[in-house]
């Protein structure tokens, strides 16, 4: 069994208070800060500042059909995920998920939280899908 061949019924939930919720405009400043950390962690050469990153989240959600969700632990933001569904008639579900961004805050890493967040995403948002495309 590979790390992600698990189901909600056959594993313990190490973070029972871990949730996903759709981002709102009030979240954009916090998401922009997290996105800046992601850019730094990736060693990306982006020159985008916080105001531009906030606008990018707004654009993602309002114009490009991306879904931005906040990962929360005990109602405190610890990360975010950006994804959308793409049509794929070759699959029984007729679509696949394209996971563009996945971020866990530096202070919350190395605890299994990232894995738990991916499992939650697979269980709650991508359950019926056969394929999840990742951008790394």
TORTORTOR-656306 format. One record per residue: x, y, z negated of N, C-alpha, C in turn; residue number from 1. Coordinates in nm, 4 decimals. Atoms other than C-alpha are relative to their C-alpha. Example, Ala and Ser with C-alpha at 12.3 -4.5 7.8 and 13.67 -1.06 7.14 Angstrom:
      n_c1      n_c2      n_c3     ca_c1     ca_c2     ca_c3      c_c1      c_c2      c_c3    n
    0.0890   -0.1190    0.0000    1.2300   -0.4500   -0.7800    0.0900    0.1200    0.0000    1
   -0.0820   -0.1190    0.0060    1.3670   -0.1060   -0.7140   -0.0770    0.1090   -0.0730    2
***
This chain:
      n_c1      n_c2      n_c3     ca_c1     ca_c2     ca_c3      c_c1      c_c2      c_c3    n
    0.0854   -0.1181    0.0000    0.0000    0.0000    0.0000    0.0895    0.1238    0.0000    1
   -0.0778   -0.1232   -0.0048    0.1447    0.3375    0.0980   -0.0526    0.0968   -0.1043    2
    0.0420   -0.0922    0.1065    0.1261    0.6330   -0.1437   -0.1398    0.0575    0.0169    3
    0.1294   -0.0638   -0.0180   -0.1895    0.7698    0.0160   -0.1094   -0.0982    0.0380    4
    0.1024    0.0997   -0.0226   -0.3743    0.4409    0.0650   -0.0654   -0.0359   -0.1329    5
    0.0676    0.0201    0.1271   -0.5603    0.4844   -0.2573   -0.1390    0.0592    0.0109    6
    0.1344   -0.0558    0.0034   -0.9184    0.5580   -0.3367   -0.0294    0.0468   -0.1409    7
    0.0370   -0.0534    0.1314   -1.0882    0.7382   -0.6198   -0.0305   -0.1124   -0.0984    8
    0.0401    0.1081    0.0898   -1.2061    0.4054   -0.7573    0.1168   -0.0834   -0.0516    9
   -0.1080    0.0882    0.0435   -0.8642    0.2380   -0.7858    0.1209    0.0726   -0.0574   10
   -0.1127   -0.0700    0.0620   -0.6476    0.5020   -0.9462   -0.0502    0.0927   -0.1106   11
    0.0303   -0.0952    0.1063   -0.6402    0.7119   -1.2566    0.0164    0.1410    0.0539   12
   -0.0141   -0.1402   -0.0378   -0.6797    1.0849   -1.2236    0.0865    0.0672   -0.1059   13
   -0.0889   -0.0589    0.0998   -0.3765    1.2378   -1.3958   -0.0357    0.1443   -0.0348   14
    0.0407   -0.1388    0.0231   -0.5287    1.5857   -1.3670   -0.1515    0.0088    0.0175   15
    0.1455    0.0018   -0.0168   -0.9033    1.5501   -1.4331   -0.0611    0.1383    0.0206   16
    0.0521   -0.1358   -0.0170   -0.9460    1.9297   -1.4338    0.0489    0.0651    0.1291   17
   -0.0477   -0.0515   -0.1280   -0.7967    1.9673   -1.0836   -0.1177    0.0134    0.0956   18
    0.1115   -0.0258   -0.0908   -1.0405    2.1251   -0.8375    0.0472    0.0775    0.1228   19
   -0.0171   -0.0809   -0.1202   -1.0610    2.2809   -0.4933   -0.1200    0.0918    0.0102   20
    0.1126   -0.0898   -0.0262   -1.2703    2.5864   -0.4168    0.0366    0.0900    0.1171   21
   -0.0206   -0.0869   -0.1149   -1.3138    2.8008   -0.1091    0.0479    0.1368   -0.0462   22
   -0.0546   -0.1318    0.0334   -1.1067    3.1180   -0.1241   -0.0992    0.1094    0.0378   23
    0.0812   -0.1184   -0.0270   -1.2865    3.4524   -0.1375    0.0948    0.1178    0.0228   24
   -0.0866   -0.1176   -0.0172   -1.1566    3.7988   -0.0447    0.0701    0.0433   -0.1287   25
   -0.0643   -0.0362    0.1270   -1.0834    3.8557   -0.4155    0.1269   -0.0820   -0.0249   26
   -0.1182    0.0857    0.0153   -0.8268    3.5740   -0.3902    0.1161    0.0414    0.0896   27
   -0.1036   -0.0283   -0.0996   -0.6315    3.7266   -0.1007    0.1298    0.0550   -0.0587   28
   -0.1280   -0.0452    0.0568   -0.3761    3.9175   -0.3145    0.0800   -0.1145   -0.0639   29
   -0.0668    0.1137    0.0625   -0.2968    3.6034   -0.5147    0.0509   -0.0976    0.1057   30
   -0.0409    0.0895   -0.1075   -0.2858    3.3904   -0.1996    0.1178    0.0573    0.0778   31
   -0.1117   -0.0645   -0.0699   -0.0561    3.6434   -0.0322    0.1296   -0.0196   -0.0777   32
   -0.1196    0.0215    0.0825    0.1868    3.6155   -0.3239    0.0476   -0.1446    0.0109   33
   -0.0372    0.1408   -0.0147    0.1784    3.2364   -0.3044    0.0576   -0.0267    0.1386   34
   -0.0479    0.0192   -0.1368    0.2233    3.2513    0.0735    0.1411    0.0567    0.0170   35
   -0.1349   -0.0571   -0.0036    0.5271    3.4767    0.0279    0.1005   -0.0988   -0.0614   36
   -0.0863    0.1020    0.0603    0.6757    3.2117   -0.2038    0.0199   -0.1179    0.0952   37
   -0.0099    0.1092   -0.0967    0.5989    2.9461    0.0576    0.0985    0.0359    0.1112   38
   -0.0913   -0.0470   -0.1046    0.7786    3.1505    0.3236    0.1440   -0.0046   -0.0504   39
   -0.1349    0.0023    0.0586    1.0780    3.1899    0.0924    0.0493   -0.1433   -0.0186   40
   -0.0385    0.1392    0.0238    1.0794    2.8204    0.0003    0.0364   -0.0721    0.1296   41
   -0.0277    0.0621   -0.1293    1.0754    2.7220    0.3677    0.1244    0.0582    0.0665   42
   -0.1125   -0.0667   -0.0640    1.3610    2.9600    0.4463   -0.0395    0.0651    0.1315   43
    0.0523   -0.0611   -0.1223    1.1414    3.1195    0.7121    0.0488    0.1435    0.0110   44
   -0.0505   -0.1359   -0.0228    1.2571    3.4459    0.8661   -0.1108    0.1040    0.0127   45
    0.1130   -0.0919   -0.0112    0.9141    3.6086    0.8505    0.0273    0.1295   -0.0759   46
   -0.0129   -0.1311    0.0635    0.9156    3.9796    0.7724   -0.1328    0.0489   -0.0569   47
    0.1308   -0.0413    0.0494    0.5526    3.9831    0.6619    0.0071    0.0311   -0.1490   48
    0.0102   -0.0376    0.1404    0.4872    4.1633    0.3356   -0.1351   -0.0401   -0.0547   49
    0.1257    0.0386    0.0646    0.2027    4.1169    0.0912   -0.1235    0.0553    0.0708   50
    0.1202   -0.0495   -0.0684   -0.0425    4.3511    0.2725   -0.0306   -0.0771    0.1292   51
    0.0209    0.0742   -0.1251    0.0102    4.1669    0.6028   -0.0462   -0.1428   -0.0275   52
    0.0414    0.1360    0.0345   -0.0250    3.8290    0.4359   -0.1450   -0.0033   -0.0472   53
    0.1414   -0.0087    0.0397   -0.3532    3.9374    0.2760   -0.0890    0.0076    0.1232   54
    0.0791   -0.0138   -0.1232   -0.4834    4.0443    0.6170   -0.0026   -0.1305    0.0784   55
   -0.0057    0.1272   -0.0718   -0.3704    3.7130    0.7622   -0.1001   -0.1001   -0.0576   56
    0.0996    0.0897    0.0592   -0.5837    3.5191    0.5128   -0.1410    0.0404    0.0422   57
    0.1309   -0.0476   -0.0448   -0.8814    3.7370    0.6003   -0.0244   -0.0415    0.1443   58
    0.0118    0.0358   -0.1414   -0.8172    3.6775    0.9704   -0.0210   -0.1510    0.0160   59
    0.0162    0.1456   -0.0067   -0.7788    3.3023    0.9182   -0.1446   -0.0398   -0.0249   60
    0.1340    0.0425    0.0388   -1.1144    3.2733    0.7473   -0.1093    0.0610    0.0866   61
    0.1092   -0.0667   -0.0712   -1.3156    3.5243    0.9481    0.0047   -0.0183    0.1511   62
   -0.0111    0.0014   -0.1463   -1.1817    3.4863    1.3020    0.0476   -0.1331    0.0582   63
   -0.0636    0.1180   -0.0580   -0.9978    3.1576    1.3421   -0.0533   -0.1330   -0.0526   64
    0.0627    0.1229    0.0498   -1.2187    2.9043    1.1614    0.0889   -0.0857   -0.0895   65
   -0.0795    0.0732    0.0982   -0.9504    2.8062    0.9129   -0.0758   -0.0005   -0.1318   66
    0.0556    0.0095    0.1340   -1.0657    2.6911    0.5723    0.1168    0.0185   -0.0961   67
   -0.1032   -0.0245    0.1008   -0.8595    2.8298    0.2874   -0.0615   -0.0346   -0.1349   68
    0.0498    0.0404    0.1304   -0.9058    2.6647   -0.0486    0.1074    0.0215   -0.1052   69
   -0.0878   -0.0199    0.1146   -0.7562    2.7453   -0.3851    0.0021   -0.1303   -0.0793   70
   -0.0167    0.1161    0.0873   -0.6183    2.4543   -0.5859    0.0066    0.0543   -0.1421   71
    0.0042   -0.0492    0.1381   -0.7057    2.5094   -0.9521    0.0146   -0.1152   -0.0983   72
   -0.0124    0.0931    0.1115   -0.6092    2.3289   -1.2698   -0.0545    0.0709   -0.1225   73
    0.0675   -0.0629    0.1146   -0.8373    2.4074   -1.5632   -0.0354    0.1452    0.0316   74
    0.0460   -0.1310   -0.0481   -0.9727    2.7061   -1.3649    0.1120    0.1007    0.0241   75
   -0.1132   -0.0883   -0.0290   -0.6222    2.8511   -1.3119    0.0576   -0.0369    0.1363   76
   -0.0571    0.0301   -0.1321   -0.4896    2.8825   -0.9545    0.1431   -0.0530   -0.0120   77
   -0.1346    0.0585   -0.0012   -0.1870    2.6591   -0.8976    0.0493   -0.0254    0.1421   78
   -0.0409    0.0220   -0.1380   -0.1792    2.6447   -0.5186   -0.1121    0.0315    0.0961   79
    0.1025   -0.0190   -0.1023   -0.3670    2.6650   -0.1930    0.0247   -0.0953    0.1159   80
   -0.0076    0.0823   -0.1198   -0.4363    2.4714    0.1232   -0.0756    0.0720    0.1109   81
    0.0639   -0.0585   -0.1178   -0.5224    2.5951    0.4734   -0.0159   -0.1112    0.1030   82
    0.0248    0.1058   -0.0981   -0.6863    2.3569    0.7207   -0.1208    0.0359    0.0848   83
    0.1222   -0.0095   -0.0794   -0.9461    2.3270    0.9924   -0.0266   -0.1359    0.0628   84
    0.0383    0.1236   -0.0666   -1.1309    2.0537    1.1707    0.0111    0.0207    0.1499   85
   -0.0158   -0.0040   -0.1446   -1.0498    1.9780    1.5330   -0.0802   -0.1143    0.0609   86
    0.0771    0.1017   -0.0700   -1.2715    1.7906    1.7745    0.0949   -0.1058    0.0547   87
   -0.0763    0.1117   -0.0556   -1.1400    1.4470    1.8709   -0.0979   -0.1132    0.0275   88
    0.1005    0.0992   -0.0375   -1.3827    1.2265    2.0601    0.0523   -0.1430   -0.0013   89
   -0.0554    0.1356    0.0052   -1.1455    0.9309    2.0391   -0.0165   -0.0632   -0.1376   90
    0.0162    0.0496    0.1367   -1.2178    0.8968    1.6678   -0.1469   -0.0209   -0.0327   91
    0.1395    0.0283    0.0350   -1.5327    0.7519    1.5149   -0.0671    0.1191   -0.0667   92
    0.0568   -0.1187    0.0648   -1.5822    1.0672    1.3062   -0.0165    0.1154    0.0980   93
    0.0100   -0.1062   -0.1002   -1.5439    1.2800    1.6216    0.0865    0.1207   -0.0289   94
   -0.0860   -0.1126    0.0357   -1.2925    1.5057    1.4513    0.1163   -0.0492   -0.0844   95
   -0.1135    0.0239    0.0885   -0.9657    1.5196    1.2654    0.0285    0.1296   -0.0733   96
   -0.0382   -0.1197    0.0752   -0.8258    1.7603    1.0103    0.1413    0.0402    0.0391   97
   -0.1325   -0.0561   -0.0261   -0.5312    1.9865    1.0867    0.0391    0.0786   -0.1246   98
   -0.0463   -0.0618    0.1239   -0.3540    2.0736    0.7612    0.1201    0.0876    0.0327   99
   -0.1038   -0.0951   -0.0405   -0.1519    2.3874    0.8313    0.0911    0.0420   -0.1150  100
   -0.0787   -0.0457    0.1143   -0.0412    2.5039    0.4877   -0.0441   -0.0745   -0.1254  101
    0.0262    0.0611    0.1298   -0.0126    2.3295    0.1540    0.1059    0.0546   -0.0942  102
   -0.0939   -0.0644    0.0910    0.1422    2.5048   -0.1427   -0.0405   -0.0267   -0.1438  103
    0.0155    0.0094    0.1452    0.1852    2.4325   -0.5121    0.1006    0.0972   -0.0601  104
   -0.0855   -0.1015    0.0622    0.3258    2.7131   -0.7288    0.1236   -0.0645   -0.0625  105
   -0.1287    0.0515    0.0496    0.6868    2.6692   -0.8362   -0.0097   -0.0536   -0.1425  106
    0.0090    0.0407    0.1413    0.5981    2.6480   -1.2057   -0.0801   -0.1285   -0.0193  107
    0.0853    0.1189    0.0119    0.3580    2.3605   -1.1354    0.0553   -0.1210    0.0753  108
   -0.0582    0.1093   -0.0784    0.5880    2.1435   -0.9248    0.0686   -0.1038   -0.0889  109
   -0.0745    0.1101    0.0620    0.7587    1.8152   -1.0133   -0.0766   -0.0629   -0.1171  110
    0.0844    0.0582    0.1047    0.4656    1.7013   -1.2251   -0.0999   -0.1009    0.0569  111
    0.0996    0.0849   -0.0642    0.2661    1.4995   -0.9709   -0.1231    0.0769    0.0433  112
    0.1163   -0.0822   -0.0332    0.0250    1.7880   -0.9219   -0.0220    0.0094    0.1513  113
    0.0134   -0.0072   -0.1458    0.0957    1.8177   -0.5480   -0.0622   -0.1257    0.0570  114
    0.0564    0.1271   -0.0457    0.0248    1.4524   -0.4887   -0.1474   -0.0099   -0.0397  115
    0.1390    0.0045    0.0468   -0.2912    1.4754   -0.6987   -0.0879    0.0933    0.0830  116
    0.0768   -0.0944   -0.0817   -0.4030    1.7793   -0.4968   -0.0250   -0.0565    0.1396  117
    0.0190    0.0633   -0.1315   -0.3468    1.5933   -0.1677   -0.1044   -0.1104   -0.0102  118
    0.0987    0.1067    0.0179   -0.5427    1.2951   -0.2990   -0.1405    0.0570   -0.0175  119
    0.1295   -0.0654    0.0177   -0.8239    1.5271   -0.4084   -0.0523    0.0514    0.1340  120
    0.0369   -0.0496   -0.1326   -0.8260    1.6892   -0.0638   -0.0476   -0.1149    0.0887  121
    0.0399    0.1161   -0.0797   -0.8397    1.3481    0.1049   -0.1338   -0.0559   -0.0466  122
    0.1239    0.0558    0.0550   -1.1176    1.2271   -0.1274   -0.1206    0.0908    0.0206  123
    0.1149   -0.0909    0.0000   -1.3343    1.5396   -0.1266   -0.0263    0.0685    0.1338  124
    0.0198   -0.0751   -0.1242   -1.2798    1.7010    0.2136    0.0206   -0.0827    0.1260  125
   -0.0364    0.0748   -0.1204   -1.1351    1.4441    0.4527   -0.0400   -0.1470   -0.0075  126
    0.0315    0.1404    0.0284   -1.2956    1.1231    0.3281   -0.0376   -0.0809    0.1246  127
    0.0487    0.0760   -0.1152   -1.4623    1.0219    0.6566    0.0964    0.0033    0.1184  128
   -0.0921   -0.0153   -0.1126   -1.1649    1.1129    0.8747    0.1033   -0.1117    0.0044  129
   -0.1046    0.1004   -0.0192   -0.9178    0.8663    1.0186    0.1375    0.0650    0.0147  130
   -0.1275   -0.0666   -0.0274   -0.6505    1.1224    1.1072    0.0018    0.1378   -0.0647  131
   -0.0280   -0.1331    0.0521   -0.5112    1.4219    0.9228    0.1340    0.0399    0.0603  132
   -0.1219   -0.0490   -0.0651   -0.2557    1.6188    1.1255    0.0651    0.1035   -0.0910  133
   -0.0732   -0.0908    0.0876    0.0100    1.7943    0.9182    0.0953    0.0858    0.0805  134
   -0.1032   -0.0862   -0.0565    0.2223    2.0912    1.0154    0.1073    0.0135   -0.1063  135
   -0.1091   -0.0062    0.0979    0.5583    2.0637    0.8422    0.1196    0.0728    0.0574  136
***
